[in-house]
Amino acid sequence: MIAGTQNETARIIGTTPATAGLRLRHVDRLVHQLSLGGQQLRVAVIGATTADNLELTDKSIGSTIYIGGCPSI
């Protein structure tokens, strides 16, 4: 993952709308809200340690990070 000039290696777990409800419900709701309107957004939910290592803060919510070279919000 890359955010600004910071790099971090982290475990990634992918999901699709078909798996909604199988994981944490509040995360599913967040991803669903961000993808309303038929847009196929790449949404990343990262943990506190990864956010700290990428020097992200609560003000960074909604900013773009790159995972494997692909932009995600």
mmJSON file of the N, C-alpha and C atoms, coordinates in Angstrom:
{"data_MODEL":{"atom_site":{
"group_PDB":["ATOM","ATOM","ATOM","ATOM","ATOM","ATOM","ATOM","ATOM","ATOM","ATOM","ATOM","ATOM","ATOM","ATOM","ATOM","ATOM","ATOM","ATOM","ATOM","ATOM","ATOM","ATOM","ATOM","ATOM","ATOM","ATOM","ATOM","ATOM","ATOM","ATOM","ATOM","ATOM","ATOM","ATOM","ATOM","ATOM","ATOM","ATOM","ATOM","ATOM","ATOM","ATOM","ATOM","ATOM","ATOM","ATOM","ATOM","ATOM","ATOM","ATOM","ATOM","ATOM","ATOM","ATOM","ATOM","ATOM","ATOM","ATOM","ATOM","ATOM","ATOM","ATOM","ATOM","ATOM","ATOM","ATOM","ATOM","ATOM","ATOM","ATOM","ATOM","ATOM","ATOM","ATOM","ATOM","ATOM","ATOM","ATOM","ATOM","ATOM","ATOM","ATOM","ATOM","ATOM","ATOM","ATOM","ATOM","ATOM","ATOM","ATOM","ATOM","ATOM","ATOM","ATOM","ATOM","ATOM","ATOM","ATOM","ATOM","ATOM","ATOM","ATOM","ATOM","ATOM","ATOM","ATOM","ATOM","ATOM","ATOM","ATOM","ATOM","ATOM","ATOM","ATOM","ATOM","ATOM","ATOM","ATOM","ATOM","ATOM","ATOM","ATOM","ATOM","ATOM","ATOM","ATOM","ATOM","ATOM","ATOM","ATOM","ATOM","ATOM","ATOM","ATOM","ATOM","ATOM","ATOM","ATOM","ATOM","ATOM","ATOM","ATOM","ATOM","ATOM","ATOM","ATOM","ATOM","ATOM","ATOM","ATOM","ATOM","ATOM","ATOM","ATOM","ATOM","ATOM","ATOM","ATOM","ATOM","ATOM","ATOM","ATOM","ATOM","ATOM","ATOM","ATOM","ATOM","ATOM","ATOM","ATOM","ATOM","ATOM","ATOM","ATOM","ATOM","ATOM","ATOM","ATOM","ATOM","ATOM","ATOM","ATOM","ATOM","ATOM","ATOM","ATOM","ATOM","ATOM","ATOM","ATOM","ATOM","ATOM","ATOM","ATOM","ATOM","ATOM","ATOM","ATOM","ATOM","ATOM","ATOM","ATOM","ATOM","ATOM","ATOM","ATOM","ATOM","ATOM","ATOM","ATOM","ATOM","ATOM","ATOM","ATOM","ATOM","ATOM","ATOM","ATOM","ATOM"],
"id":[1,2,3,4,5,6,7,8,9,10,11,12,13,14,15,16,17,18,19,20,21,22,23,24,25,26,27,28,29,30,31,32,33,34,35,36,37,38,39,40,41,42,43,44,45,46,47,48,49,50,51,52,53,54,55,56,57,58,59,60,61,62,63,64,65,66,67,68,69,70,71,72,73,74,75,76,77,78,79,80,81,82,83,84,85,86,87,88,89,90,91,92,93,94,95,96,97,98,99,100,101,102,103,104,105,106,107,108,109,110,111,112,113,114,115,116,117,118,119,120,121,122,123,124,125,126,127,128,129,130,131,132,133,134,135,136,137,138,139,140,141,142,143,144,145,146,147,148,149,150,151,152,153,154,155,156,157,158,159,160,161,162,163,164,165,166,167,168,169,170,171,172,173,174,175,176,177,178,179,180,181,182,183,184,185,186,187,188,189,190,191,192,193,194,195,196,197,198,199,200,201,202,203,204,205,206,207,208,209,210,211,212,213,214,215,216,217,218,219],
"type_symbol":["N","C","C","N","C","C","N","C","C","N","C","C","N","C","C","N","C","C","N","C","C","N","C","C","N","C","C","N","C","C","N","C","C","N","C","C","N","C","C","N","C","C","N","C","C","N","C","C","N","C","C","N","C","C","N","C","C","N","C","C","N","C","C","N","C","C","N","C","C","N","C","C","N","C","C","N","C","C","N","C","C","N","C","C","N","C","C","N","C","C","N","C","C","N","C","C","N","C","C","N","C","C","N","C","C","N","C","C","N","C","C","N","C","C","N","C","C","N","C","C","N","C","C","N","C","C","N","C","C","N","C","C","N","C","C","N","C","C","N","C","C","N","C","C","N","C","C","N","C","C","N","C","C","N","C","C","N","C","C","N","C","C","N","C","C","N","C","C","N","C","C","N","C","C","N","C","C","N","C","C","N","C","C","N","C","C","N","C","C","N","C","C","N","C","C","N","C","C","N","C","C","N","C","C","N","C","C","N","C","C","N","C","C","N","C","C","N","C","C"],
"label_atom_id":["N","CA","C","N","CA","C","N","CA","C","N","CA","C","N","CA","C","N","CA","C","N","CA","C","N","CA","C","N","CA","C","N","CA","C","N","CA","C","N","CA","C","N","CA","C","N","CA","C","N","CA","C","N","CA","C","N","CA","C","N","CA","C","N","CA","C","N","CA","C","N","CA","C","N","CA","C","N","CA","C","N","CA","C","N","CA","C","N","CA","C","N","CA","C","N","CA","C","N","CA","C","N","CA","C","N","CA","C","N","CA","C","N","CA","C","N","CA","C","N","CA","C","N","CA","C","N","CA","C","N","CA","C","N","CA","C","N","CA","C","N","CA","C","N","CA","C","N","CA","C","N","CA","C","N","CA","C","N","CA","C","N","CA","C","N","CA","C","N","CA","C","N","CA","C","N","CA","C","N","CA","C","N","CA","C","N","CA","C","N","CA","C","N","CA","C","N","CA","C","N","CA","C","N","CA","C","N","CA","C","N","CA","C","N","CA","C","N","CA","C","N","CA","C","N","CA","C","N","CA","C","N","CA","C","N","CA","C","N","CA","C","N","CA","C","N","CA","C","N","CA","C","N","CA","C"],
"label_alt_id":[null,null,null,null,null,null,null,null,null,null,null,null,null,null,null,null,null,null,null,null,null,null,null,null,null,null,null,null,null,null,null,null,null,null,null,null,null,null,null,null,null,null,null,null,null,null,null,null,null,null,null,null,null,null,null,null,null,null,null,null,null,null,null,null,null,null,null,null,null,null,null,null,null,null,null,null,null,null,null,null,null,null,null,null,null,null,null,null,null,null,null,null,null,null,null,null,null,null,null,null,null,null,null,null,null,null,null,null,null,null,null,null,null,null,null,null,null,null,null,null,null,null,null,null,null,null,null,null,null,null,null,null,null,null,null,null,null,null,null,null,null,null,null,null,null,null,null,null,null,null,null,null,null,null,null,null,null,null,null,null,null,null,null,null,null,null,null,null,null,null,null,null,null,null,null,null,null,null,null,null,null,null,null,null,null,null,null,null,null,null,null,null,null,null,null,null,null,null,null,null,null,null,null,null,null,null,null,null,null,null,null,null,null,null,null,null,null,null,null],
"label_comp_id":["MET","MET","MET","ILE","ILE","ILE","ALA","ALA","ALA","GLY","GLY","GLY","THR","THR","THR","GLN","GLN","GLN","ASN","ASN","ASN","GLU","GLU","GLU","THR","THR","THR","ALA","ALA","ALA","ARG","ARG","ARG","ILE","ILE","ILE","ILE","ILE","ILE","GLY","GLY","GLY","THR","THR","THR","THR","THR","THR","PRO","PRO","PRO","ALA","ALA","ALA","THR","THR","THR","ALA","ALA","ALA","GLY","GLY","GLY","LEU","LEU","LEU","ARG","ARG","ARG","LEU","LEU","LEU","ARG","ARG","ARG","HIS","HIS","HIS","VAL","VAL","VAL","ASP","ASP","ASP","ARG","ARG","ARG","LEU","LEU","LEU","VAL","VAL","VAL","HIS","HIS","HIS","GLN","GLN","GLN","LEU","LEU","LEU","SER","SER","SER","LEU","LEU","LEU","GLY","GLY","GLY","GLY","GLY","GLY","GLN","GLN","GLN","GLN","GLN","GLN","LEU","LEU","LEU","ARG","ARG","ARG","VAL","VAL","VAL","ALA","ALA","ALA","VAL","VAL","VAL","ILE","ILE","ILE","GLY","GLY","GLY","ALA","ALA","ALA","THR","THR","THR","THR","THR","THR","ALA","ALA","ALA","ASP","ASP","ASP","ASN","ASN","ASN","LEU","LEU","LEU","GLU","GLU","GLU","LEU","LEU","LEU","THR","THR","THR","ASP","ASP","ASP","LYS","LYS","LYS","SER","SER","SER","ILE","ILE","ILE","GLY","GLY","GLY","SER","SER","SER","THR","THR","THR","ILE","ILE","ILE","TYR","TYR","TYR","ILE","ILE","ILE","GLY","GLY","GLY","GLY","GLY","GLY","CYS","CYS","CYS","PRO","PRO","PRO","SER","SER","SER","ILE","ILE","ILE"],
"label_asym_id":["A","A","A","A","A","A","A","A","A","A","A","A","A","A","A","A","A","A","A","A","A","A","A","A","A","A","A","A","A","A","A","A","A","A","A","A","A","A","A","A","A","A","A","A","A","A","A","A","A","A","A","A","A","A","A","A","A","A","A","A","A","A","A","A","A","A","A","A","A","A","A","A","A","A","A","A","A","A","A","A","A","A","A","A","A","A","A","A","A","A","A","A","A","A","A","A","A","A","A","A","A","A","A","A","A","A","A","A","A","A","A","A","A","A","A","A","A","A","A","A","A","A","A","A","A","A","A","A","A","A","A","A","A","A","A","A","A","A","A","A","A","A","A","A","A","A","A","A","A","A","A","A","A","A","A","A","A","A","A","A","A","A","A","A","A","A","A","A","A","A","A","A","A","A","A","A","A","A","A","A","A","A","A","A","A","A","A","A","A","A","A","A","A","A","A","A","A","A","A","A","A","A","A","A","A","A","A","A","A","A","A","A","A","A","A","A","A","A","A"],
"label_entity_id":["1","1","1","1","1","1","1","1","1","1","1","1","1","1","1","1","1","1","1","1","1","1","1","1","1","1","1","1","1","1","1","1","1","1","1","1","1","1","1","1","1","1","1","1","1","1","1","1","1","1","1","1","1","1","1","1","1","1","1","1","1","1","1","1","1","1","1","1","1","1","1","1","1","1","1","1","1","1","1","1","1","1","1","1","1","1","1","1","1","1","1","1","1","1","1","1","1","1","1","1","1","1","1","1","1","1","1","1","1","1","1","1","1","1","1","1","1","1","1","1","1","1","1","1","1","1","1","1","1","1","1","1","1","1","1","1","1","1","1","1","1","1","1","1","1","1","1","1","1","1","1","1","1","1","1","1","1","1","1","1","1","1","1","1","1","1","1","1","1","1","1","1","1","1","1","1","1","1","1","1","1","1","1","1","1","1","1","1","1","1","1","1","1","1","1","1","1","1","1","1","1","1","1","1","1","1","1","1","1","1","1","1","1","1","1","1","1","1","1"],
"label_seq_id":[1,1,1,2,2,2,3,3,3,4,4,4,5,5,5,6,6,6,7,7,7,8,8,8,9,9,9,10,10,10,11,11,11,12,12,12,13,13,13,14,14,14,15,15,15,16,16,16,17,17,17,18,18,18,19,19,19,20,20,20,21,21,21,22,22,22,23,23,23,24,24,24,25,25,25,26,26,26,27,27,27,28,28,28,29,29,29,30,30,30,31,31,31,32,32,32,33,33,33,34,34,34,35,35,35,36,36,36,37,37,37,38,38,38,39,39,39,40,40,40,41,41,41,42,42,42,43,43,43,44,44,44,45,45,45,46,46,46,47,47,47,48,48,48,49,49,49,50,50,50,51,51,51,52,52,52,53,53,53,54,54,54,55,55,55,56,56,56,57,57,57,58,58,58,59,59,59,60,60,60,61,61,61,62,62,62,63,63,63,64,64,64,65,65,65,66,66,66,67,67,67,68,68,68,69,69,69,70,70,70,71,71,71,72,72,72,73,73,73],
"pdbx_PDB_ins_code":[null,null,null,null,null,null,null,null,null,null,null,null,null,null,null,null,null,null,null,null,null,null,null,null,null,null,null,null,null,null,null,null,null,null,null,null,null,null,null,null,null,null,null,null,null,null,null,null,null,null,null,null,null,null,null,null,null,null,null,null,null,null,null,null,null,null,null,null,null,null,null,null,null,null,null,null,null,null,null,null,null,null,null,null,null,null,null,null,null,null,null,null,null,null,null,null,null,null,null,null,null,null,null,null,null,null,null,null,null,null,null,null,null,null,null,null,null,null,null,null,null,null,null,null,null,null,null,null,null,null,null,null,null,null,null,null,null,null,null,null,null,null,null,null,null,null,null,null,null,null,null,null,null,null,null,null,null,null,null,null,null,null,null,null,null,null,null,null,null,null,null,null,null,null,null,null,null,null,null,null,null,null,null,null,null,null,null,null,null,null,null,null,null,null,null,null,null,null,null,null,null,null,null,null,null,null,null,null,null,null,null,null,null,null,null,null,null,null,null],
"Cartn_x":[0.835,0.0,0.881,0.421,1.136,0.143,0.528,-0.236,0.778,0.659,1.645,3.008,3.962,5.315,5.588,4.565,4.741,4.306,5.053,4.744,4.484,3.601,3.308,2.904,3.363,2.927,1.907,0.76,-0.301,-1.074,-1.73,-2.585,-3.867,-4.31,-5.505,-6.553,-7.78,-8.915,-9.921,-10.253,-11.199,-12.622,-13.569,-14.976,-15.764,-16.952,-17.865,-19.24,-20.172,-21.533,-22.163,-21.767,-22.328,-21.971,-20.898,-20.495,-20.946,-21.757,-22.25,-22.943,-22.69,-23.307,-22.488,-21.502,-20.681,-19.55,-19.24,-18.157,-18.77,-18.002,-18.503,-19.571,-20.73,-21.841,-21.56,-20.888,-20.636,-19.667,-18.747,-17.844,-18.628,-19.504,-20.342,-21.196,-21.785,-22.611,-21.776,-20.577,-19.693,-19.349,-18.959,-18.601,-19.819,-20.988,-22.217,-22.526,-22.424,-22.699,-21.74,-20.487,-19.493,-19.681,-20.371,-20.529,-21.946,-22.752,-24.097,-24.032,-25.097,-25.156,-24.611,-24.391,-23.939,-22.472,-21.762,-20.331,-19.607,-18.628,-17.844,-16.544,-16.649,-15.492,-14.652,-13.372,-12.485,-12.367,-12.876,-12.906,-11.998,-11.156,-10.27,-10.582,-10.746,-10.891,-9.624,-8.842,-7.553,-7.577,-6.749,-6.659,-5.806,-5.857,-5.164,-3.646,-3.064,-1.607,-1.172,-1.888,-1.563,-1.713,-2.794,-3.011,-1.87,-1.466,-0.332,0.939,1.22,2.434,2.424,1.221,1.099,0.953,1.042,0.912,-0.427,-1.493,-2.843,-3.526,-4.398,-5.145,-6.634,-7.461,-8.902,-9.27,-8.449,-8.678,-8.367,-7.734,-7.382,-8.523,-9.61,-10.73,-11.242,-11.349,-11.792,-10.657,-9.43,-8.292,-7.919,-7.104,-6.735,-5.463,-5.493,-4.287,-4.174,-2.985,-2.75,-2.416,-3.137,-2.913,-2.575,-1.366,-0.927,-0.99,-0.785,-0.801,-2.185,-3.237,-4.62,-5.11,-5.736,-6.238,-7.468,-7.543,-8.693,-8.982,-10.259,-10.584,-10.913],
"Cartn_y":[-1.17,0.0,1.234,2.258,3.53,4.644,5.523,6.735,7.868,8.797,9.875,9.291,9.521,8.996,7.774,7.278,6.158,4.849,3.773,2.416,1.518,0.556,-0.403,-1.716,-2.818,-4.135,-4.624,-5.071,-5.525,-6.657,-7.438,-8.516,-7.895,-8.365,-7.828,-8.926,-8.581,-9.488,-8.798,-9.414,-8.828,-9.261,-8.458,-8.788,-8.219,-8.718,-8.239,-8.07,-7.418,-7.299,-8.651,-9.693,-11.028,-11.566,-11.081,-11.565,-10.633,-9.63,-8.697,-9.477,-9.082,-9.727,-10.861,-11.33,-12.429,-11.945,-10.657,-10.083,-9.098,-8.171,-7.18,-6.309,-6.247,-5.514,-4.033,-3.384,-1.949,-1.67,-2.564,-2.405,-2.592,-3.594,-3.813,-2.592,-1.98,-0.778,0.358,0.549,1.614,1.407,0.212,-0.079,0.111,-0.333,-0.159,1.322,2.145,3.573,4.235,3.845,4.439,4.013,2.918,2.434,2.642,3.491,3.782,4.504,4.423,5.107,4.275,2.995,2.123,2.257,3.12,3.257,2.052,1.575,0.461,1.007,1.578,2.169,1.084,1.297,0.438,1.094,0.421,0.971,0.121,0.775,0.07,0.505,-0.467,-0.216,-0.761,0.124,-0.304,-0.162,-0.945,-0.922,0.227,0.43,1.547,1.475,0.298,0.171,0.529,0.022,0.344,1.837,2.428,3.877,4.66,4.259,4.933,4.809,3.608,3.384,4.178,4.447,5.251,6.742,7.062,8.439,9.061,8.245,8.724,9.068,10.051,10.466,10.398,10.78,10.796,11.78,12.776,13.735,13.125,11.951,11.265,10.422,10.26,9.442,10.003,9.129,9.534,9.871,9.877,10.145,8.868,9.003,7.874,7.219,5.889,5.1,4.149,3.65,2.746,1.363,0.383,-1.004,-1.764,-2.253,-2.937,-2.039,-0.748,0.223,0.742,0.176,0.613,1.574,2.689,3.643,3.106,3.373,3.009,4.19,4.338,5.386,4.758],
"Cartn_z":[0.0,0.0,0.0,-0.7,-0.739,-0.439,0.452,0.751,0.811,-0.112,-0.17,-0.48,0.425,0.235,1.112,1.82,2.745,2.101,2.369,1.897,3.087,2.909,3.973,3.323,3.885,3.451,4.464,3.982,4.879,4.23,5.038,4.558,4.013,2.87,2.23,2.124,2.505,2.369,1.469,0.344,-0.598,-0.301,-0.748,-0.591,-1.758,-1.948,-2.988,-2.36,-3.051,-2.494,-2.16,-2.868,-2.623,-1.245,-0.64,0.677,1.79,1.468,2.488,3.602,4.819,5.971,6.538,5.804,6.304,7.194,7.102,7.903,8.884,9.351,10.3,9.645,10.238,9.636,9.453,10.41,10.257,9.114,8.839,7.699,6.407,6.365,5.181,4.876,5.911,5.699,5.142,5.659,5.178,3.714,3.35,1.96,1.064,1.516,0.728,0.52,1.559,1.436,0.463,0.481,-0.407,-1.857,-2.094,-3.464,-3.997,-3.347,-3.837,-5.172,-5.927,-7.207,-8.351,-8.127,-9.201,-9.548,-8.852,-9.131,-8.544,-9.251,-8.746,-8.187,-6.996,-6.34,-5.676,-5.655,-4.875,-3.513,-2.507,-1.155,-0.276,0.504,1.425,2.852,3.72,5.144,5.78,6.395,6.956,8.473,9.11,10.556,11.067,12.367,13.013,12.833,12.947,12.809,11.396,10.395,9.009,8.765,9.273,9.123,9.766,10.949,11.614,10.791,10.286,9.5,8.195,7.653,6.435,6.756,8.041,8.528,8.146,8.227,7.953,9.273,9.242,10.431,10.121,11.088,10.843,9.737,9.508,8.425,7.05,7.035,5.783,5.231,5.989,5.527,4.208,3.215,1.891,0.946,1.462,0.582,-0.166,-1.189,-2.034,-1.528,-1.445,-1.215,-2.407,-2.646,-3.767,-3.231,-3.743,-3.363,-4.63,-4.714,-5.925,-7.149,-6.94,-8.032,-8.395,-7.787,-8.088,-7.015,-7.418,-6.435,-5.705,-4.418,-3.585,-2.667,-2.285,-1.323,0.006],
"occupancy":[1.0,1.0,1.0,1.0,1.0,1.0,1.0,1.0,1.0,1.0,1.0,1.0,1.0,1.0,1.0,1.0,1.0,1.0,1.0,1.0,1.0,1.0,1.0,1.0,1.0,1.0,1.0,1.0,1.0,1.0,1.0,1.0,1.0,1.0,1.0,1.0,1.0,1.0,1.0,1.0,1.0,1.0,1.0,1.0,1.0,1.0,1.0,1.0,1.0,1.0,1.0,1.0,1.0,1.0,1.0,1.0,1.0,1.0,1.0,1.0,1.0,1.0,1.0,1.0,1.0,1.0,1.0,1.0,1.0,1.0,1.0,1.0,1.0,1.0,1.0,1.0,1.0,1.0,1.0,1.0,1.0,1.0,1.0,1.0,1.0,1.0,1.0,1.0,1.0,1.0,1.0,1.0,1.0,1.0,1.0,1.0,1.0,1.0,1.0,1.0,1.0,1.0,1.0,1.0,1.0,1.0,1.0,1.0,1.0,1.0,1.0,1.0,1.0,1.0,1.0,1.0,1.0,1.0,1.0,1.0,1.0,1.0,1.0,1.0,1.0,1.0,1.0,1.0,1.0,1.0,1.0,1.0,1.0,1.0,1.0,1.0,1.0,1.0,1.0,1.0,1.0,1.0,1.0,1.0,1.0,1.0,1.0,1.0,1.0,1.0,1.0,1.0,1.0,1.0,1.0,1.0,1.0,1.0,1.0,1.0,1.0,1.0,1.0,1.0,1.0,1.0,1.0,1.0,1.0,1.0,1.0,1.0,1.0,1.0,1.0,1.0,1.0,1.0,1.0,1.0,1.0,1.0,1.0,1.0,1.0,1.0,1.0,1.0,1.0,1.0,1.0,1.0,1.0,1.0,1.0,1.0,1.0,1.0,1.0,1.0,1.0,1.0,1.0,1.0,1.0,1.0,1.0,1.0,1.0,1.0,1.0,1.0,1.0,1.0,1.0,1.0,1.0,1.0,1.0],
"B_iso_or_equiv":[0.0,0.0,0.0,0.0,0.0,0.0,0.0,0.0,0.0,0.0,0.0,0.0,0.0,0.0,0.0,0.0,0.0,0.0,0.0,0.0,0.0,0.0,0.0,0.0,0.0,0.0,0.0,0.0,0.0,0.0,0.0,0.0,0.0,0.0,0.0,0.0,0.0,0.0,0.0,0.0,0.0,0.0,0.0,0.0,0.0,0.0,0.0,0.0,0.0,0.0,0.0,0.0,0.0,0.0,0.0,0.0,0.0,0.0,0.0,0.0,0.0,0.0,0.0,0.0,0.0,0.0,0.0,0.0,0.0,0.0,0.0,0.0,0.0,0.0,0.0,0.0,0.0,0.0,0.0,0.0,0.0,0.0,0.0,0.0,0.0,0.0,0.0,0.0,0.0,0.0,0.0,0.0,0.0,0.0,0.0,0.0,0.0,0.0,0.0,0.0,0.0,0.0,0.0,0.0,0.0,0.0,0.0,0.0,0.0,0.0,0.0,0.0,0.0,0.0,0.0,0.0,0.0,0.0,0.0,0.0,0.0,0.0,0.0,0.0,0.0,0.0,0.0,0.0,0.0,0.0,0.0,0.0,0.0,0.0,0.0,0.0,0.0,0.0,0.0,0.0,0.0,0.0,0.0,0.0,0.0,0.0,0.0,0.0,0.0,0.0,0.0,0.0,0.0,0.0,0.0,0.0,0.0,0.0,0.0,0.0,0.0,0.0,0.0,0.0,0.0,0.0,0.0,0.0,0.0,0.0,0.0,0.0,0.0,0.0,0.0,0.0,0.0,0.0,0.0,0.0,0.0,0.0,0.0,0.0,0.0,0.0,0.0,0.0,0.0,0.0,0.0,0.0,0.0,0.0,0.0,0.0,0.0,0.0,0.0,0.0,0.0,0.0,0.0,0.0,0.0,0.0,0.0,0.0,0.0,0.0,0.0,0.0,0.0,0.0,0.0,0.0,0.0,0.0,0.0],
"pdbx_formal_charge":[null,null,null,null,null,null,null,null,null,null,null,null,null,null,null,null,null,null,null,null,null,null,null,null,null,null,null,null,null,null,null,null,null,null,null,null,null,null,null,null,null,null,null,null,null,null,null,null,null,null,null,null,null,null,null,null,null,null,null,null,null,null,null,null,null,null,null,null,null,null,null,null,null,null,null,null,null,null,null,null,null,null,null,null,null,null,null,null,null,null,null,null,null,null,null,null,null,null,null,null,null,null,null,null,null,null,null,null,null,null,null,null,null,null,null,null,null,null,null,null,null,null,null,null,null,null,null,null,null,null,null,null,null,null,null,null,null,null,null,null,null,null,null,null,null,null,null,null,null,null,null,null,null,null,null,null,null,null,null,null,null,null,null,null,null,null,null,null,null,null,null,null,null,null,null,null,null,null,null,null,null,null,null,null,null,null,null,null,null,null,null,null,null,null,null,null,null,null,null,null,null,null,null,null,null,null,null,null,null,null,null,null,null,null,null,null,null,null,null],
"auth_seq_id":[1,1,1,2,2,2,3,3,3,4,4,4,5,5,5,6,6,6,7,7,7,8,8,8,9,9,9,10,10,10,11,11,11,12,12,12,13,13,13,14,14,14,15,15,15,16,16,16,17,17,17,18,18,18,19,19,19,20,20,20,21,21,21,22,22,22,23,23,23,24,24,24,25,25,25,26,26,26,27,27,27,28,28,28,29,29,29,30,30,30,31,31,31,32,32,32,33,33,33,34,34,34,35,35,35,36,36,36,37,37,37,38,38,38,39,39,39,40,40,40,41,41,41,42,42,42,43,43,43,44,44,44,45,45,45,46,46,46,47,47,47,48,48,48,49,49,49,50,50,50,51,51,51,52,52,52,53,53,53,54,54,54,55,55,55,56,56,56,57,57,57,58,58,58,59,59,59,60,60,60,61,61,61,62,62,62,63,63,63,64,64,64,65,65,65,66,66,66,67,67,67,68,68,68,69,69,69,70,70,70,71,71,71,72,72,72,73,73,73],
"auth_comp_id":["MET","MET","MET","ILE","ILE","ILE","ALA","ALA","ALA","GLY","GLY","GLY","THR","THR","THR","GLN","GLN","GLN","ASN","ASN","ASN","GLU","GLU","GLU","THR","THR","THR","ALA","ALA","ALA","ARG","ARG","ARG","ILE","ILE","ILE","ILE","ILE","ILE","GLY","GLY","GLY","THR","THR","THR","THR","THR","THR","PRO","PRO","PRO","ALA","ALA","ALA","THR","THR","THR","ALA","ALA","ALA","GLY","GLY","GLY","LEU","LEU","LEU","ARG","ARG","ARG","LEU","LEU","LEU","ARG","ARG","ARG","HIS","HIS","HIS","VAL","VAL","VAL","ASP","ASP","ASP","ARG","ARG","ARG","LEU","LEU","LEU","VAL","VAL","VAL","HIS","HIS","HIS","GLN","GLN","GLN","LEU","LEU","LEU","SER","SER","SER","LEU","LEU","LEU","GLY","GLY","GLY","GLY","GLY","GLY","GLN","GLN","GLN","GLN","GLN","GLN","LEU","LEU","LEU","ARG","ARG","ARG","VAL","VAL","VAL","ALA","ALA","ALA","VAL","VAL","VAL","ILE","ILE","ILE","GLY","GLY","GLY","ALA","ALA","ALA","THR","THR","THR","THR","THR","THR","ALA","ALA","ALA","ASP","ASP","ASP","ASN","ASN","ASN","LEU","LEU","LEU","GLU","GLU","GLU","LEU","LEU","LEU","THR","THR","THR","ASP","ASP","ASP","LYS","LYS","LYS","SER","SER","SER","ILE","ILE","ILE","GLY","GLY","GLY","SER","SER","SER","THR","THR","THR","ILE","ILE","ILE","TYR","TYR","TYR","ILE","ILE","ILE","GLY","GLY","GLY","GLY","GLY","GLY","CYS","CYS","CYS","PRO","PRO","PRO","SER","SER","SER","ILE","ILE","ILE"],
"auth_asym_id":["A","A","A","A","A","A","A","A","A","A","A","A","A","A","A","A","A","A","A","A","A","A","A","A","A","A","A","A","A","A","A","A","A","A","A","A","A","A","A","A","A","A","A","A","A","A","A","A","A","A","A","A","A","A","A","A","A","A","A","A","A","A","A","A","A","A","A","A","A","A","A","A","A","A","A","A","A","A","A","A","A","A","A","A","A","A","A","A","A","A","A","A","A","A","A","A","A","A","A","A","A","A","A","A","A","A","A","A","A","A","A","A","A","A","A","A","A","A","A","A","A","A","A","A","A","A","A","A","A","A","A","A","A","A","A","A","A","A","A","A","A","A","A","A","A","A","A","A","A","A","A","A","A","A","A","A","A","A","A","A","A","A","A","A","A","A","A","A","A","A","A","A","A","A","A","A","A","A","A","A","A","A","A","A","A","A","A","A","A","A","A","A","A","A","A","A","A","A","A","A","A","A","A","A","A","A","A","A","A","A","A","A","A","A","A","A","A","A","A"],
"auth_atom_id":["N","CA","C","N","CA","C","N","CA","C","N","CA","C","N","CA","C","N","CA","C","N","CA","C","N","CA","C","N","CA","C","N","CA","C","N","CA","C","N","CA","C","N","CA","C","N","CA","C","N","CA","C","N","CA","C","N","CA","C","N","CA","C","N","CA","C","N","CA","C","N","CA","C","N","CA","C","N","CA","C","N","CA","C","N","CA","C","N","CA","C","N","CA","C","N","CA","C","N","CA","C","N","CA","C","N","CA","C","N","CA","C","N","CA","C","N","CA","C","N","CA","C","N","CA","C","N","CA","C","N","CA","C","N","CA","C","N","CA","C","N","CA","C","N","CA","C","N","CA","C","N","CA","C","N","CA","C","N","CA","C","N","CA","C","N","CA","C","N","CA","C","N","CA","C","N","CA","C","N","CA","C","N","CA","C","N","CA","C","N","CA","C","N","CA","C","N","CA","C","N","CA","C","N","CA","C","N","CA","C","N","CA","C","N","CA","C","N","CA","C","N","CA","C","N","CA","C","N","CA","C","N","CA","C","N","CA","C","N","CA","C","N","CA","C","N","CA","C","N","CA","C","N","CA","C"],
"pdbx_PDB_model_num":[1,1,1,1,1,1,1,1,1,1,1,1,1,1,1,1,1,1,1,1,1,1,1,1,1,1,1,1,1,1,1,1,1,1,1,1,1,1,1,1,1,1,1,1,1,1,1,1,1,1,1,1,1,1,1,1,1,1,1,1,1,1,1,1,1,1,1,1,1,1,1,1,1,1,1,1,1,1,1,1,1,1,1,1,1,1,1,1,1,1,1,1,1,1,1,1,1,1,1,1,1,1,1,1,1,1,1,1,1,1,1,1,1,1,1,1,1,1,1,1,1,1,1,1,1,1,1,1,1,1,1,1,1,1,1,1,1,1,1,1,1,1,1,1,1,1,1,1,1,1,1,1,1,1,1,1,1,1,1,1,1,1,1,1,1,1,1,1,1,1,1,1,1,1,1,1,1,1,1,1,1,1,1,1,1,1,1,1,1,1,1,1,1,1,1,1,1,1,1,1,1,1,1,1,1,1,1,1,1,1,1,1,1,1,1,1,1,1,1]
}}}
